[in-house]
């Protein structure tokens, strides 16, 4: 049977992708009751999710006081002063983080150009490498992360040289494409840093590709280990939060040093203060209320469109990542007449799609236009060679994130538009008021400064009054802290909504698409833990279920969830038994 062959191959030949030994791939005891807590009431569930973020704060203190963090800031500053470039590299959530860091830097240099000539000088000195290029911002580019050759090619295409510094960010510490960029940078004699969220010793002991990077004398390692995720394996949460906190703070400190600006507090204390603000009774209540609204919208067949500007990349990232994490319909291109609409989408009412990308990235789009010959040279699989992915600039522009009308997102009686607004965005609010009447439901989410006596003008359904987080701090606005505030808020809302929608089992994401080897392993481990099976038996059942669904032409039912249901009903026989043959 073909599924048994596939299962045995994965069990015996793909051991480098058996990642259950990594803490970021394990379930967290602090959130073991996640599903039950949300069933009890939404506020209890929110508090359970927030509990795990405190582990990030505790671990970050040690990182900020480490020699390697100080060295990172020093090398980044010297790289700029010597005319080099800082390049952030990542895949999936960390790739989107790399793009956010580049955009953050460019916006900071732009805003300071009038008062600080040095700022304009450094505007093009920070770049990003996203596995799959900018197209992967809107839709996952399947299987790309499994190829170190793809990462090496993207690094080479940027012309990385000995004057540059590359910061490779991979939550697990083992993503092949990201390690490929690191290897290429070292070969080109650039300074190289590797940030990850698992104990370095474990990675070096178990994974050859990770050991090569960690033990490379040309690489400086920052081990950002902060424990398992609140949702098992969902590294878009605490792991990426830690990476954004550390890398973003280093970038902010580098800007201040390069521009000759004063220090404004410590990032570890600032982050703990942010968590305090998000855990206030009022904040938790607003987060829970928004989760309940989103859940009721989706369960009644409605769709949600967020409208935003200043923090669009942050919200866009969270919304995009819901698709692979919870097996939701991906964003739909404007020329796609067959695919369903995504549950959530993000638009900017101020600009056209092309203008919007320019405004958000603070640069032109950087997409890949590789041909079949390129993939052949890089050793791609037959599947990719037969049908090279369409990920060019013309393809990303088909996803209309600008002010173009979206009639398909407002035709259902339960469809909703949510304006996400921060202080000083009056133009955004005015533009939204012109768009909003097309939607059956209209909501307002405001992030406020929370200053004493502050009055939040305009309509509001949810107000996050976070003291001083969204206020200018000596001219540095938006700060990385405000970006983290938006990230944490939306991570909690989207995860809570999916728990209430039944797409989480315990504290595992049981609606998981098996689109690469890491996700296949994750699905097997989920089934093994929740179904009380051995890894080998769970593996065979996963491949068996996937084959059964494929034979039925069923592409929407998650194999992991289906297999778990069979186990709990007692309907799954032992894989490979005579009855099955």
C-alpha positions in Angstrom: 0.0 0.0 0.0 1.4 3.4 -1.0 0.6 5.1 2.3 2.6 2.5 4.2 5.6 3.0 2.0 5.3 6.8 2.5 5.0 6.3 6.3 7.9 4.0 6.5 10.0 6.4 4.4 9.2 9.2 6.8 9.9 7.1 9.8 13.2 5.8 8.6 14.6 8.3 6.1 13.3 11.7 7.3 14.6 11.5 10.8 16.1 15.0 10.5 12.5 16.3 10.5 11.4 14.4 13.6 11.4 17.5 15.9 9.6 16.3 19.0 12.7 16.8 21.1 12.5 20.6 20.5 10.7 22.6 23.2 9.1 24.9 20.6 7.4 21.8 19.2 6.1 20.5 22.5 2.9 21.3 24.4 3.2 23.8 27.2 1.8 22.7 30.7 0.9 26.3 31.4 -1.7 26.2 28.6 -2.7 22.5 28.9 -6.3 23.6 29.7 -6.6 26.0 26.8 -9.6 24.4 25.1 -11.4 23.8 28.4 -10.8 27.4 29.6 -12.3 28.9 26.5 -15.3 26.6 26.8 -15.7 27.9 30.4 -15.6 31.5 29.3 -13.6 33.6 26.9 -11.9 35.7 29.6 -10.5 32.6 31.2 -9.1 31.5 27.8 -7.5 34.9 27.2 -5.8 34.8 30.6 -4.4 31.3 29.8 -2.8 32.6 26.6 -1.4 35.6 28.3 0.2 33.5 31.0 2.7 32.0 28.6 3.8 35.5 27.4 5.3 36.0 30.8 7.9 33.4 30.0 9.1 35.6 27.2 9.7 38.5 29.6 11.6 36.4 32.0 13.9 34.9 29.3 14.4 38.3 27.6 16.2 39.8 30.7 19.0 37.3 30.3 19.4 37.9 26.6 19.6 41.7 27.0 22.3 41.3 29.6 24.4 38.9 27.5 27.7 39.5 25.8 26.4 38.3 22.4 23.5 40.8 22.5 25.9 43.6 23.2 28.1 42.3 20.4 25.1 42.3 18.0 24.4 45.9 18.6 28.0 46.9 18.4 28.5 45.0 15.1 25.3 46.4 13.6 26.4 49.9 14.5 29.9 49.4 13.0 28.5 47.8 9.9 26.4 50.9 9.2 29.3 53.3 10.0 31.6 51.3 7.6 29.1 51.5 4.7 27.8 48.0 5.0 24.2 46.6 5.2 22.2 44.8 7.9 20.2 41.9 6.4 17.5 40.0 8.3 16.6 36.5 7.0 13.6 34.4 7.9 10.9 32.0 6.7 7.2 32.1 7.4 6.6 34.1 10.6 10.3 35.0 10.8 10.4 36.0 7.2 7.5 38.4 7.8 9.4 39.6 10.8 12.4 40.3 8.7 10.3 42.4 6.3 8.7 44.2 9.2 12.2 45.1 10.6 13.3 46.5 7.3 10.1 48.5 6.9 10.4 49.8 10.5 14.0 50.9 9.8 13.2 52.7 6.6 10.2 54.5 8.2 12.4 55.6 11.1 15.1 57.0 8.7 12.4 58.8 6.7 10.8 60.4 9.7 14.1 61.6 11.1 15.6 62.8 7.8 14.6 66.4 8.3 16.4 66.7 11.7 19.2 64.2 11.3 21.2 64.0 8.0 22.7 60.7 9.2 19.2 59.1 9.1 18.7 59.6 5.4 22.2 58.3 4.7 21.3 55.0 6.3 17.8 54.6 4.8 18.7 51.8 2.4 21.1 50.1 4.8 18.7 47.5 6.2 17.3 44.7 4.0 15.3 41.5 4.4 15.3 38.0 2.9 11.9 36.3 3.1 11.9 32.6 1.9 9.8 32.8 -1.3 10.2 36.6 -1.6 7.6 39.2 -0.8 4.9 37.0 -2.3 5.1 34.8 0.8 3.6 37.8 2.7 0.2 37.0 1.3 0.4 33.2 0.7 2.7 30.5 2.0 5.1 29.2 -0.7 4.9 25.5 0.0 8.0 23.4 0.4 10.5 26.3 0.0 11.6 26.1 3.6 13.0 22.6 3.0 15.6 23.8 0.5 18.9 25.4 1.8 19.8 26.0 -1.9 16.9 28.5 -2.2 18.1 30.5 0.8 21.7 30.5 -0.6 20.3 31.8 -3.9 18.3 34.6 -2.3 21.3 35.7 -0.3 23.6 35.7 -3.4 21.0 37.7 -5.4 21.3 40.5 -2.8 25.1 40.5 -3.4 25.9 40.0 0.3 29.6 40.8 0.9 32.3 41.1 3.6 31.0 44.6 4.6 27.6 43.3 5.4 26.0 41.7 8.5 23.3 39.0 8.2 20.9 38.0 11.0 19.3 34.7 10.3 16.1 34.1 12.4 14.5 30.7 12.7 12.2 29.8 15.6 13.2 26.2 15.7 16.8 26.7 14.7 16.5 24.2 11.9 14.7 25.8 8.9 16.8 24.8 5.9 16.2 27.8 3.7 17.2 30.2 6.5 20.3 28.2 7.4 21.1 28.4 3.7 21.2 32.2 3.8 23.5 32.0 6.8 25.9 29.6 5.1 26.1 31.7 2.0 26.7 34.9 4.1 29.6 33.2 5.9 31.1 32.0 2.6 30.9 35.6 1.4 32.8 36.6 4.6 29.9 38.7 6.0 29.4 39.0 9.8 26.7 36.4 10.6 24.3 35.9 13.5 21.8 33.1 14.2 18.8 33.7 16.4 16.6 30.8 17.4 14.3 29.6 20.3 15.5 26.2 21.3 18.4 25.1 23.5 21.5 25.2 21.3 22.8 22.0 22.8 19.7 20.0 21.8 19.8 21.3 18.3 23.5 20.5 17.8 23.0 17.0 19.2 20.1 16.0 17.1 20.2 17.9 13.8 23.2 17.9 11.5 22.2 21.1 9.6 21.7 23.0 12.9 25.0 21.7 14.3 26.9 23.0 11.2 25.5 26.5 11.8 25.9 26.6 15.6 29.4 25.3 15.5 30.5 27.5 12.6 33.3 29.8 13.9 31.9 32.5 11.6 28.5 32.5 13.3 27.5 34.2 16.5 24.6 32.5 18.2 21.8 34.0 20.3 19.8 31.2 21.9 16.4 32.9 22.7 14.9 29.8 24.4 11.7 30.8 26.2 9.8 27.5 26.5 7.0 25.8 24.5 4.3 27.8 22.8 0.9 28.6 24.3 -0.5 26.7 21.3 1.8 23.7 20.6 4.1 24.3 17.7 2.6 27.7 16.8 5.9 29.5 16.8 4.2 32.7 15.4 3.3 33.3 19.0 5.9 33.4 21.9 8.9 32.4 19.7 8.4 35.2 17.2 7.5 37.6 20.0 10.9 37.0 21.6 12.6 37.3 18.2 10.8 40.6 17.5 11.6 41.9 21.0 15.4 41.1 20.7 16.0 41.9 17.0 13.8 44.9 17.1 15.4 46.3 20.2 18.8 45.8 18.8 17.8 47.6 15.6 16.2 50.5 17.6 19.4 50.8 19.7 21.5 50.7 16.6 19.5 53.6 15.1 19.9 55.7 18.3 23.7 55.1 18.3 24.0 55.8 14.6 21.9 59.0 14.8 23.4 60.2 18.1 20.1 60.0 20.0 19.8 59.5 23.8 18.8 56.2 25.5 15.1 56.0 26.6 14.8 53.2 29.0 15.4 49.4 29.0 13.6 47.1 26.5 13.1 44.4 29.2 11.3 46.7 31.6 9.3 48.2 28.7 8.1 44.8 27.6 7.0 43.8 31.1 5.2 47.1 31.3 3.4 46.3 28.1 2.3 42.9 29.4 1.0 44.6 32.5 -1.1 46.9 30.3 -2.5 44.0 28.2 -3.4 42.0 31.4 -5.5 44.8 32.9 -9.1 43.9 33.5 -10.4 46.3 30.9 -7.9 45.1 28.3 -8.7 41.4 28.9 -12.4 42.2 28.6 -12.0 44.0 25.3 -9.8 41.2 23.9 -12.4 38.7 24.9 -15.3 40.7 23.5 -13.5 40.9 20.1 -12.9 37.2 20.1 -16.6 36.5 20.8 -17.5 38.9 17.9 -15.1 37.3 15.5 -16.2 33.8 16.4 -19.9 34.6 16.0 -19.2 36.3 12.6 -17.4 33.2 11.3 -19.8 30.7 12.7 -22.7 32.5 11.0 -21.0 32.4 7.6 -19.6 36.0 7.7 -16.2 37.3 6.9 -14.1 40.1 8.5 -12.1 42.7 6.7 -9.7 44.8 8.8 -9.0 48.4 7.6 -5.7 49.9 8.8 -2.7 51.9 7.8 0.2 52.5 10.3 0.3 49.0 11.6 -1.0 47.2 8.5 2.1 44.9 8.2 1.6 43.7 11.7 -2.1 42.9 11.3 -1.4 41.5 7.8 1.1 39.1 9.2 -1.2 37.7 11.9 -4.0 37.4 9.3 -1.9 35.6 6.8 -0.5 33.1 9.3 -4.0 31.9 10.3 -4.2 30.0 7.0 -1.3 27.4 7.6 -1.9 27.4 11.4 -5.6 26.6 11.3 -6.1 25.4 7.8 -8.3 28.3 6.7 -8.9 29.4 3.1 -5.9 31.6 2.0 -6.2 35.1 0.7 -7.9 35.1 -2.7 -6.5 36.8 -5.8 -8.8 39.2 -7.7 -8.7 36.9 -10.9 -9.6 33.8 -8.9 -13.2 33.0 -9.5 -13.3 29.6 -7.8 -11.6 29.7 -4.4 -13.5 30.7 -1.3 -13.0 34.0 0.4 -10.5 34.0 3.3 -12.1 34.3 6.7 -10.2 37.5 7.4 -8.5 40.0 5.1 -6.7 43.3 5.5 -7.2 46.5 3.4 -5.9 50.1 3.4 -8.6 52.6 2.3 -6.0 55.4 1.7 -4.1 53.9 -1.3 -4.4 51.6 -4.3 -2.8 48.2 -3.9 0.4 49.1 -5.7 0.7 52.4 -3.7 -0.1 50.5 -0.5 2.8 48.1 -0.9 5.1 51.0 -1.4 3.8 52.7 1.7 3.9 49.7 3.9 7.3 48.3 2.8 8.9 51.8 2.3 10.4 50.3 -0.8 9.5 48.6 -4.1 8.3 45.0 -4.0 11.0 42.4 -4.1 9.6 39.2 -5.5 11.2 36.2 -7.1 11.0 35.5 -10.8 12.8 32.2 -11.0 12.4 30.1 -14.0 12.4 26.3 -14.4 16.1 26.4 -15.2 16.8 28.1 -11.8 14.9 25.5 -9.9 16.7 22.7 -11.8 20.0 24.2 -10.9 19.0 24.5 -7.2 18.0 20.8 -7.0 14.2 21.3 -6.7 11.8 18.4 -6.6 9.9 17.1 -9.6 6.7 18.6 -8.3 8.3 22.1 -8.4 10.0 21.5 -11.8 6.7 20.4 -13.3 4.9 23.5 -12.0 7.1 26.3 -10.9 5.2 28.5 -8.4 3.8 31.9 -9.7 5.3 34.2 -7.1 6.4 37.3 -9.1 5.4 40.9 -8.5 2.5 40.7 -11.0 1.1 37.8 -8.9 1.2 39.6 -5.5 -0.5 42.6 -7.0 -3.6 40.4 -7.7 -4.3 40.5 -3.9 -6.1 43.8 -3.6 -5.1 45.1 -0.2 -5.7 48.8 -1.2 -8.8 50.9 -1.6 -10.3 48.9 -4.5 -13.9 47.9 -3.9 -14.4 44.4 -2.3 -18.0 43.5 -3.1 -17.5 39.8 -2.4 -16.4 40.6 1.2 -19.6 42.5 2.0 -22.4 40.5 0.3 -23.2 38.3 3.3 -25.5 39.7 5.9 -23.0 38.9 8.6 -19.9 40.3 6.9 -18.0 42.9 8.9 -15.5 45.7 8.5 -13.3 46.6 11.5 -11.3 49.8 11.5 -8.0 49.4 13.5 -6.8 52.9 14.4 -4.1 54.4 16.6 -3.7 58.0 17.8 -3.1 60.5 15.0 -4.7 58.5 12.1 -7.6 60.9 11.3 -7.1 60.6 7.6 -7.5 56.8 7.9 -10.7 57.2 9.8 -12.1 59.6 7.2 -11.2 57.2 4.4 -12.8 54.3 6.2 -16.1 56.3 6.7 -16.5 56.4 2.9 -15.9 52.6 2.6 -17.8 51.4 5.7 -21.4 51.8 4.4 -20.9 48.8 2.0 -20.6 46.4 4.9 -23.5 45.1 6.9 -21.6 45.4 10.2 -19.0 48.1 11.1 -16.8 48.0 14.1 -14.0 50.2 15.6 -10.9 49.0 17.4 -8.9 51.8 18.9 -5.5 51.6 20.5 -5.2 54.5 22.9 -2.4 56.0 25.0 -4.2 55.5 28.2 -2.9 58.8 29.6 -4.8 60.2 32.6 -7.7 62.3 31.4 -7.3 61.1 27.8 -10.5 61.1 25.8 -10.7 58.8 22.8 -12.7 60.6 20.1 -15.0 59.0 17.6 -16.8 55.7 17.5 -15.5 52.8 19.5 -16.4 49.2 20.0 -13.2 48.1 21.6 -10.6 50.4 23.2 -7.1 49.2 24.2 -5.9 52.0 26.5 -2.2 51.1 26.9 -0.5 53.8 28.9 2.1 55.6 26.9 2.6 52.7 24.4 1.2 54.6 21.5 2.5 58.0 22.5 5.6 59.6 20.9 8.6 59.0 23.0 11.2 61.7 22.3 10.3 61.6 18.6 10.6 57.8 18.3 7.2 56.7 17.0 6.0 54.1 16.2 8.4 52.2 18.6 9.1 48.5 18.5 7.0 48.3 21.7 3.9 49.6 19.9 4.5 47.0 17.1 4.7 44.3 19.8 1.5 45.6 21.4 -0.4 45.1 18.1 1.2 41.7 17.6 0.3 40.4 21.0 -3.2 41.7 20.8 -3.9 40.1 17.4 -2.1 36.8 18.2 -4.5 36.4 21.2 -7.6 37.4 19.3 -6.9 35.1 16.3 -5.8 32.1 18.5 -8.8 32.5 20.9 -11.2 32.8 17.9 -9.8 29.5 16.5 -10.1 27.7 19.8 -13.8 28.8 20.1 -14.3 27.7 16.5 -13.2 24.2 17.3 -9.9 24.2 15.5 -7.8 23.4 18.6 -7.6 20.2 20.6 -6.3 20.7 24.1 -3.5 23.2 23.4 -2.6 21.7 19.9 -3.6 23.2 16.6 -5.4 20.1 15.2 -6.5 21.8 12.0 -3.0 21.7 10.5 -2.2 21.4 6.8 0.5 18.8 6.1 2.3 21.0 3.5 5.9 20.3 4.5 8.0 17.8 6.5 7.9 19.9 9.7 4.1 20.0 9.7 3.8 16.3 8.9 6.0 15.6 12.0 3.9 18.0 14.1 0.7 16.3 13.0 2.1 12.9 13.9 3.1 14.1 17.4 -0.2 15.7 18.0 -2.0 12.5 17.2 0.4 10.5 19.3 -0.1 12.6 22.4 -3.8 13.1 22.2 -4.5 9.6 20.9 -2.2 7.9 23.3 -0.3 6.2 20.4 3.3 5.5 19.6 5.0 7.9 17.1 5.2 5.1 14.5 1.5 4.1 14.8 0.5 7.7 14.7 2.6 8.2 11.6 1.0 5.3 9.7 -2.5 6.5 10.6 -1.7 10.0 9.4 -0.5 8.8 6.0 -3.4 6.4 5.8 -5.9 9.1 6.5 -4.3 11.5 4.1 -4.5 8.9 1.3 -8.2 8.1 2.1 -9.1 11.8 1.9 -7.1 12.1 -1.4 -9.0 9.2 -2.9 -12.3 10.9 -2.1 -11.0 14.1 -3.6 -11.4 15.8 -0.2 -8.9 18.7 0.1 -10.7 20.6 2.9 -10.8 18.0 5.7 -7.6 18.1 7.8 -6.1 14.7 8.0 -4.9 15.2 11.5 -8.3 16.1 12.8 -10.0 13.3 10.9 -7.5 10.8 12.2 -7.9 12.0 15.8 -11.7 11.7 15.4 -11.3 8.1 14.3 -9.1 7.3 17.3 -11.5 8.8 19.7 -14.4 6.9 18.2 -12.4 3.7 18.2 -12.8 3.4 14.4 -9.1 3.4 13.5 -7.6 -0.1 13.1 -4.0 -0.9 13.3 -2.3 0.4 10.1 -1.1 -2.2 7.8 -3.4 -5.0 9.2 -4.7 -7.7 7.0 -8.2 -6.2 7.0 -6.8 -3.0 5.5 -4.8 -4.8 2.8 
